Amino acid sequence: MLARFIASLLKLTAASLAVGVLLSLIHITHADVLAHFGMTPDQFVDMLQHWVNWAIPKIGLGAFVVVPIWILISVIRPPKSLD
């Protein structure tokens, strides 16, 4: 499972690099892409900070419920066979 995740991460990185190289060859920058959507890089960073500040407390609150339930289920569930 970890190997598939790492392979997917490597594929995503390679694809991102290839697209980034192609865009830079035709002189398109991240600022140009953001401007197409009517944003500046500073506005984009502000938007990301807003969403992170909104999401982190919600994730923490959910973890207070989900993690103990997950631990309880992991302890109660019988072990999987190695076959």
N, C-alpha and C positions, 0 to 999 in steps of 0.2 A: 504494500500500500504506500509506504514512504517512497519507494523507488518510482512508482507511477506519479506521485505528486512532484517529485524532483524533476522527472522527465517532462512533465507538463510545464513546470516553471521554466525549465531550460528552453522549451519550444516557444513559450510566450516571450521570453527574453530575446531569443533569436529573431522572432517575427518582429518584435518592437524595434530591434536594432536595424533590421532590413528596411522597414518602413521609414524609420528616422533618417537613414542614409539616403533613401530615395527622395524624401521631402527636402533634405538639405541640398541635394544636387539640383533641385529646381527652385532653390532659394525660398523655401517656405519655413518660417520659424514658428515656435510655439505661440509667440505674440500674434502672429498672423492668424493662426487657427482660433485663438481666443477672440480676436477682433471680429472674426466672422460671426461669432455668437454674441457680439456686443459687449465683450468683457475685456478688461485689462488684466495683466498678470497680478497686480495688487488686489483687484476685485476677486479674482479666482482664489488667491490665498486667503482672503477674508472669508469667502464662502466656505472653503475647506475648514478653516478654524471654527466657524460657526457650527458646521455639521459635526465636527469632532467634539466640540464642547457640549453639543446636544446629545450625542450618542454615548459618550463614555459613562455618564451617570446612569443611563438606561441599561447599558450592558452590565455594569456593576450590580444594579438592583436585580436584574434578571438572574445574574450568577448566584445571588444569595438564595434563590429558590432552586435553580436548575442543578447546580453543582452538588448540593446535599442529596437531591433525588437521584442523580446519576451515581453517586458513591453508594447509596443504599441499594440501588438496583445491581450495581457491580458486585457488591458483597453477597447479596441474596441469590443471584443467578448462579446456576451450577457452572463449573468450568467447562470450556469447550475441549473436545478431544483433539489430540494432536494428529489423528489419522488423516 
